[in-house]
Amino acid sequence: MGSVKHARHPIPDEITLIDVMGALNDPIRVGLIRVLADDREHGWGELRVPVAKSTLSHHLRVLRDAGVTRTRQEGTRCFVTLRSDDLNARFPGLLNAVLDAAHRDDVGSHVGLADDPPTA
């Protein structure tokens, strides 16, 4: 899963539009944002994605480095949350617009939680 024990999270003023938009240019990452939009913390093992664990780790690192998510390590487990308050403060309306468009265009619907039934 890669090392996140001392992962750096950009402070809100360091979050840039270019970094956020770059992080959201992949359907898997958009799907992760859709899942995390419930404003709950999720363990990486709860996430259902159609990629290898190393690829999931990469996607989560891209989101974290852009300031879109926050990752917390507890022992050997990693947890992730969406930084919706920080994103809404920096770019009002952007997160809602991305989520609305993702739902409308069905982007990232193949990503979910392990307890969710898989989508066709």
N, C-alpha and C positions, 0 to 999 in steps of 0.2 A: 503494500500500500504506500510505500514511500514514507519518508520521515516528515511528520508535521509537528513534532514535539515543540520545536522552536520556530514554527512557521510565522512569517511576517505577514501581517495584514495591513494594507494601506490605511492610514487615517482618512476620515471622510474628505478632507481637503485635497488629498492626493489621488482620489478616484477621478479618473478622466473619462469623458464621453467616448473617446477613441478606444480606450482600454475596455470599457464596458461593452461597446458595440462589437469590438473584435472578439470578446469572449462569447458573445451571443450569436456568432456566425456559424454555429454548428447545431444541427437538430438534437443531438444528444444533450448538449448543454442547455438548450432551450427546454427540453423535456425535464431536465433536472430542476430548472427554475420553476417549471409548472408544478412539480412535486413539492418543492420547498416553499411555494407560495402559501402553504397552509400556516406559515409562521411558527412551525414547530421544529425542534431539533430532531434530526434523524441520524441514526447510525449508518455508516457506509454499508453495512451488511443488510440493512433494510431496503436499500435501493435496488430496484429491478431494472437492469439495463442490458441491452443485447451486445455487450462487449466484454472483453477480458477484464479482470480486476486491475491489471496494470493500466489499461486504457481508461477505465473509470477514474483511477487515481490521477491520470494526466488531465482529464476533463475537470475534475474537482480542483486541481491545482491552478488551472487556467482561470477558473471562476474566482478562486480565492485571491490570486495575484492581481486580478482586475478590480477587486474590492466588491464583487457581487455576493460572495458568501464568506462566512466565517467558519473555520475548522477548529475543533477542540479535540485534543487527545486525552483520553482517560485510560491509563494502563496501555493495553494493546488495542483498544478500540478507539475509533475516530468518529466524531459526530460533526454534522454540518448544518448550518442554518443560513437562510437568506438574509442579507443585510438590507431588508426593505426600508427600514427607517433612514439609514444612511443614503440609500439610492434615491428615495423620495425627497430627501432634503437637498441633495445635490442636483437632481434632475426631476423636478416635479412632473408627474404624469407619465414618465418614460416607462417605468415598470408595468403600470397598468396597460399602457398601449402595447407593450411587447406581449404581455399575457393575453390580452384580448385578441391580438393578431394571431398568436400561436394557437389559441382555441379555435378561432374562426377558420384558419387554414390547416388545422390539424397537425401542426408541427410539434414533434416531440411526444406525441401520444403513446409511442411505443416504450416510453420510460415511465416507471411507476414505483410503487412500493411492493415489497415482497408479498404482502398480504393481499394486494389487489389482484383481481383476475386479469390475466394477460389480454391485451387487445389484439384483435385480428389483423 
